[in-house]
Amino acid sequence: MIGRLFYLAAGAALGGYAVHRVHRARRALTPGGIAERVEGRVGEYRGALRELNEDLADAVRQQEEELLRAYAPRRGRALPPAARRELPED
């Protein structure tokens, strides 16, 4: 008797889980479900691209500062010879 009740409860739980999964899969395959998934992915990609853009802007700023420190003329100080050769003549 107890064995039958156990199998009945296990079958009901398994059946409920299967119905839940089928309902979720069916909802995911509707146009609205597909749109939600695409919107989520686009949001992830947008965030990743924004982060990449910020990282690249920081790298460009750092390199520009290095170049300005190395080649920009300072008061009372001439450019290094290598920098003078690379500057266009006005």
N, CA, C and O atoms as a DFTB+ gen file, in Angstrom:
360 C
 N C O
     1  1       0.821      -1.192       0.000
     2  2       0.000       0.000       0.000
     3  2       0.863       1.253       0.000
     4  3       0.605       2.182      -0.764
     5  1       1.890       1.287       0.853
     6  2       2.766       2.451       0.932
     7  2       3.561       2.588      -0.371
     8  3       3.815       3.703      -0.827
     9  1       3.943       1.489      -0.955
    10  2       4.670       1.527      -2.217
    11  2       3.841       2.158      -3.325
    12  3       4.350       2.932      -4.135
    13  1       2.559       1.816      -3.349
    14  2       1.680       2.382      -4.372
    15  2       1.506       3.895      -4.173
    16  3       1.499       4.650      -5.145
    17  1       1.367       4.332      -2.932
    18  2       1.253       5.766      -2.647
    19  2       2.524       6.507      -3.056
    20  3       2.458       7.619      -3.581
    21  1       3.674       5.891      -2.816
    22  2       4.949       6.500      -3.208
    23  2       5.004       6.691      -4.721
    24  3       5.365       7.761      -5.211
    25  1       4.638       5.629      -5.457
    26  2       4.673       5.731      -6.918
    27  2       3.634       6.720      -7.439
    28  3       3.873       7.398      -8.438
    29  1       2.506       6.806      -6.784
    30  2       1.481       7.774      -7.172
    31  2       1.996       9.199      -6.966
    32  3       1.833      10.049      -7.841
    33  1       2.613       9.464      -5.822
    34  2       3.151      10.798      -5.536
    35  2       4.306      11.129      -6.486
    36  3       4.392      12.247      -6.994
    37  1       5.182      10.168      -6.722
    38  2       6.307      10.391      -7.640
    39  2       5.804      10.654      -9.055
    40  3       6.328      11.525      -9.750
    41  1       4.793       9.906      -9.482
    42  2       4.229      10.108     -10.822
    43  2       3.562      11.467     -10.950
    44  3       3.686      12.128     -11.981
    45  1       2.848      11.889      -9.898
    46  2       2.195      13.196      -9.933
    47  2       3.240      14.311      -9.995
    48  3       3.079      15.277     -10.741
    49  1       4.309      14.173      -9.211
    50  2       5.370      15.191      -9.215
    51  2       6.070      15.234     -10.577
    52  3       6.317      16.310     -11.122
    53  1       6.379      14.078     -11.110
    54  2       7.033      14.008     -12.412
    55  2       6.126      14.544     -13.515
    56  3       6.590      15.248     -14.412
    57  1       4.856      14.220     -13.452
    58  2       3.899      14.722     -14.435
    59  2       3.763      16.237     -14.358
    60  3       3.709      16.909     -15.388
    61  1       3.708      16.782     -13.136
    62  2       3.622      18.235     -12.968
    63  2       4.857      18.934     -13.516
    64  3       4.762      19.980     -14.158
    65  1       6.012      18.343     -13.254
    66  2       7.262      18.922     -13.763
    67  2       7.285      18.877     -15.293
    68  3       7.702      19.839     -15.937
    69  1       6.841      17.770     -15.867
    70  2       6.832      17.632     -17.337
    71  2       5.876      18.656     -17.959
    72  3       6.201      19.264     -18.979
    73  1       4.702      18.848     -17.351
    74  2       3.755      19.834     -17.874
    75  2       4.349      21.233     -17.784
    76  3       4.197      22.039     -18.703
    77  1       5.023      21.518     -16.677
    78  2       5.665      22.827     -16.505
    79  2       6.716      23.068     -17.588
    80  3       6.754      24.142     -18.187
    81  1       7.566      22.078     -17.839
    82  2       8.620      22.224     -18.854
    83  2       8.034      22.377     -20.259
    84  3       8.529      23.180     -21.051
    85  1       7.005      21.629     -20.568
    86  2       6.374      21.726     -21.891
    87  2       5.748      23.103     -22.064
    88  3       5.859      23.709     -23.130
    89  1       5.095      23.593     -21.025
    90  2       4.482      24.920     -21.099
    91  2       5.555      25.991     -21.305
    92  3       5.371      26.907     -22.106
    93  1       6.670      25.879     -20.586
    94  2       7.766      26.848     -20.751
    95  2       8.345      26.794     -22.158
    96  3       8.619      27.834     -22.757
    97  1       8.532      25.596     -22.686
    98  2       9.088      25.457     -24.040
    99  2       8.112      26.009     -25.077
   100  3       8.525      26.667     -26.032
   101  1       6.821      25.743     -24.891
   102  2       5.825      26.248     -25.830
   103  2       5.770      27.774     -25.813
   104  3       5.643      28.413     -26.858
   105  1       5.866      28.347     -24.620
   106  2       5.845      29.803     -24.498
   107  2       7.114      30.418     -25.107
   108  3       7.060      31.500     -25.691
   109  1       8.241      29.735     -24.971
   110  2       9.496      30.254     -25.524
   111  2       9.491      30.253     -27.044
   112  3      10.202      31.047     -27.661
   113  1       8.715      29.392     -27.652
   114  2       8.686      29.307     -29.114
   115  2       7.644      30.215     -29.752
   116  3       7.527      30.240     -30.977
   117  1       6.889      30.957     -28.959
   118  2       5.939      31.916     -29.522
   119  2       6.706      33.158     -29.970
   120  3       7.836      33.362     -29.526
   121  1       6.135      33.986     -30.824
   122  2       6.819      35.210     -31.250
   123  2       7.213      36.109     -30.067
   124  3       8.285      36.714     -30.070
   125  1       6.342      36.189     -29.069
   126  2       6.671      37.006     -27.900
   127  2       7.862      36.447     -27.124
   128  3       8.721      37.200     -26.666
   129  1       7.906      35.123     -26.980
   130  2       9.023      34.488     -26.281
   131  2      10.338      34.667     -27.024
   132  3      11.377      34.918     -26.413
   133  1      10.289      34.539     -28.327
   134  2      11.491      34.741     -29.142
   135  2      11.950      36.194     -29.043
   136  3      13.145      36.473     -28.942
   137  1      10.989      37.113     -29.073
   138  2      11.340      38.536     -28.969
   139  2      11.993      38.840     -27.618
   140  3      12.935      39.631     -27.553
   141  1      11.508      38.228     -26.552
   142  2      12.115      38.446     -25.234
   143  2      13.546      37.949     -25.205
   144  3      14.427      38.621     -24.671
   145  1      13.787      36.771     -25.778
   146  2      15.156      36.229     -25.794
   147  2      16.075      37.115     -26.611
   148  3      17.199      37.397     -26.196
   149  1      15.603      37.559     -27.776
   150  2      16.431      38.418     -28.628
   151  2      16.707      39.736     -27.925
   152  3      17.828      40.244     -27.970
   153  1      15.693      40.291     -27.278
   154  2      15.871      41.558     -26.564
   155  2      16.891      41.406     -25.435
   156  3      17.700      42.304     -25.205
   157  1      16.853      40.288     -24.743
   158  2      17.831      40.046     -23.682
   159  2      19.245      39.963     -24.233
   160  3      20.174      40.534     -23.663
   161  1      19.406      39.255     -25.337
   162  2      20.737      39.125     -25.936
   163  2      21.256      40.469     -26.447
   164  3      22.428      40.801     -26.276
   165  1      20.362      41.237     -27.078
   166  2      20.761      42.539     -27.600
   167  2      21.202      43.438     -26.447
   168  3      22.175      44.181     -26.574
   169  1      20.495      43.372     -25.338
   170  2      20.885      44.152     -24.165
   171  2      22.265      43.757     -23.656
   172  3      23.063      44.615     -23.280
   173  1      22.543      42.457     -23.647
   174  2      23.865      41.978     -23.225
   175  2      24.948      42.492     -24.172
   176  3      25.988      42.978     -23.728
   177  1      24.699      42.381     -25.477
   178  2      25.682      42.833     -26.458
   179  2      25.878      44.340     -26.379
   180  3      27.000      44.828     -26.514
   181  1      24.804      45.076     -26.162
   182  2      24.906      46.528     -26.047
   183  2      25.797      46.899     -24.858
   184  3      26.640      47.790     -24.966
   185  1      25.613      46.222     -23.739
   186  2      26.448      46.484     -22.571
   187  2      27.905      46.142     -22.836
   188  3      28.803      46.885     -22.440
   189  1      28.142      45.016     -23.506
   190  2      29.517      44.619     -23.814
   191  2      30.168      45.618     -24.765
   192  3      31.339      45.959     -24.597
   193  1      29.425      46.087     -25.759
   194  2      29.984      47.065     -26.696
   195  2      30.260      48.399     -26.007
   196  3      31.254      49.059     -26.308
   197  1      29.394      48.793     -25.095
   198  2      29.619      50.040     -24.350
   199  2      30.895      49.930     -23.508
   200  3      31.690      50.868     -23.439
   201  1      31.075      48.777     -22.876
   202  2      32.282      48.556     -22.071
   203  2      33.532      48.552     -22.947
   204  3      34.552      49.129     -22.571
   205  1      33.461      47.908     -24.107
   206  2      34.589      47.898     -25.041
   207  2      34.916      49.314     -25.501
   208  3      36.086      49.689     -25.573
   209  1      33.897      50.095     -25.812
   210  2      34.101      51.468     -26.256
   211  2      34.796      52.292     -25.170
   212  3      35.703      53.070     -25.466
   213  1      34.374      52.123     -23.919
   214  2      35.004      52.855     -22.822
   215  2      36.464      52.436     -22.655
   216  3      37.334      53.281     -22.442
   217  1      36.730      51.135     -22.751
   218  2      38.111      50.652     -22.628
   219  2      38.987      51.199     -23.746
   220  3      40.121      51.612     -23.505
   221  1      38.466      51.202     -24.967
   222  2      39.243      51.731     -26.088
   223  2      39.486      53.230     -25.937
   224  3      40.578      53.712     -26.238
   225  1      38.482      53.967     -25.475
   226  2      38.655      55.404     -25.282
   227  2      39.718      55.676     -24.218
   228  3      40.520      56.598     -24.372
   229  1      39.734      54.889     -23.146
   230  2      40.758      55.050     -22.111
   231  2      42.151      54.752     -22.669
   232  3      43.109      55.469     -22.383
   233  1      42.252      53.687     -23.467
   234  2      43.552      53.332     -24.045
   235  2      44.046      54.429     -24.989
   236  3      45.231      54.765     -24.979
   237  1      43.157      54.984     -25.797
   238  2      43.543      56.056     -26.720
   239  2      43.980      57.287     -25.935
   240  3      44.969      57.927     -26.290
   241  1      43.253      57.624     -24.873
   242  2      43.612      58.772     -24.042
   243  2      44.992      58.585     -23.414
   244  3      45.803      59.510     -23.395
   245  1      45.251      57.385     -22.903
   246  2      46.552      57.119     -22.286
   247  2      47.680      57.226     -23.304
   248  3      48.728      57.805     -23.019
   249  1      47.463      56.669     -24.484
   250  2      48.505      56.729     -25.502
   251  2      48.721      58.166     -25.964
   252  3      49.856      58.569     -26.221
   253  1      47.654      58.935     -26.072
   254  2      47.782      60.328     -26.466
   255  2      48.581      61.116     -25.426
   256  3      49.422      61.943     -25.779
   257  1      48.315      60.855     -24.143
   258  2      49.071      61.528     -23.091
   259  2      50.546      61.163     -23.159
   260  3      51.407      62.027     -22.992
   261  1      50.846      59.884     -23.403
   262  2      52.241      59.461     -23.524
   263  2      52.918      60.168     -24.695
   264  3      54.044      60.650     -24.575
   265  1      52.221      60.223     -25.824
   266  2      52.802      60.876     -26.994
   267  2      53.002      62.372     -26.749
   268  3      54.019      62.940     -27.149
   269  1      52.043      62.998     -26.100
   270  2      52.195      64.423     -25.804
   271  2      53.344      64.666     -24.838
   272  3      54.083      65.638     -24.991
   273  1      53.506      63.801     -23.853
   274  2      54.642      63.950     -22.934
   275  2      55.960      63.764     -23.669
   276  3      56.941      64.448     -23.381
   277  1      55.978      62.834     -24.619
   278  2      57.233      62.536     -25.312
   279  2      57.566      63.561     -26.390
   280  3      58.739      63.875     -26.590
   281  1      56.558      64.091     -27.093
   282  2      56.855      64.894     -28.268
   283  2      56.351      66.324     -28.232
   284  3      56.734      67.103     -29.105
   285  1      55.534      66.713     -27.300
   286  2      55.016      68.086     -27.272
   287  2      56.097      69.021     -26.752
   288  3      56.764      68.708     -25.766
   289  1      56.277      70.161     -27.401
   290  2      57.293      71.105     -26.921
   291  2      56.845      71.730     -25.601
   292  3      55.678      72.075     -25.413
   293  1      57.797      71.861     -24.712
   294  2      57.529      72.520     -23.434
   295  2      58.255      73.844     -23.424
   296  3      59.190      74.062     -24.194
   297  1      57.820      74.719     -22.552
   298  2      58.463      76.045     -22.483
   299  2      59.943      75.895     -22.156
   300  3      60.325      75.217     -21.202
   301  1      60.750      76.538     -22.964
   302  2      62.188      76.534     -22.721
   303  2      62.861      75.220     -23.063
   304  3      64.035      75.028     -22.745
   305  1      62.151      74.325     -23.697
   306  2      62.758      73.035     -24.011
   307  2      62.442      72.675     -25.466
   308  3      61.285      72.746     -25.881
   309  1      63.426      72.303     -26.217
   310  2      63.239      71.960     -27.633
   311  2      62.755      70.519     -27.744
   312  3      62.898      69.717     -26.821
   313  1      62.185      70.222     -28.890
   314  2      61.749      68.858     -29.159
   315  2      62.954      67.950     -29.307
   316  3      64.017      68.414     -29.720
   317  1      62.824      66.678     -28.987
   318  2      63.913      65.731     -29.243
   319  2      64.175      65.640     -30.743
   320  3      63.269      65.871     -31.544
   321  1      65.393      65.309     -31.127
   322  2      65.731      65.263     -32.550
   323  2      64.820      64.326     -33.355
   324  3      64.446      64.654     -34.481
   325  1      64.472      63.206     -32.812
   326  2      63.618      62.261     -33.542
   327  2      62.243      62.887     -33.793
   328  3      61.659      62.673     -34.855
   329  1      61.733      63.636     -32.859
   330  2      60.425      64.267     -33.020
   331  2      60.499      65.387     -34.046
   332  3      59.547      65.604     -34.795
   333  1      61.623      66.102     -34.089
   334  2      61.748      67.183     -35.056
   335  2      61.731      66.667     -36.481
   336  3      61.199      67.325     -37.375
   337  1      62.309      65.493     -36.702
   338  2      62.337      64.931     -38.039
   339  2      60.947      64.495     -38.505
   340  3      60.642      64.550     -39.696
   341  1      60.108      64.062     -37.563
   342  2      58.806      63.538     -37.930
   343  2      57.740      64.621     -38.086
   344  3      56.707      64.363     -38.704
   345  1      57.953      65.815     -37.551
   346  2      56.968      66.876     -37.666
   347  2      56.983      67.475     -39.057
   348  3      58.053      67.697     -39.622
   349  1      55.814      67.740     -39.617
   350  2      55.781      68.362     -40.966
   351  2      56.251      69.806     -40.878
   352  3      56.044      70.490     -39.876
   353  1      56.874      70.238     -41.930
   354  2      57.328      71.631     -42.011
   355  2      56.166      72.517     -42.401
   356  3      55.417      72.180     -43.317
   357  1      55.999      73.647     -41.724
   358  2      54.919      74.582     -42.057
   359  2      55.340      75.544     -43.136
   360  3      54.554      76.401     -43.540
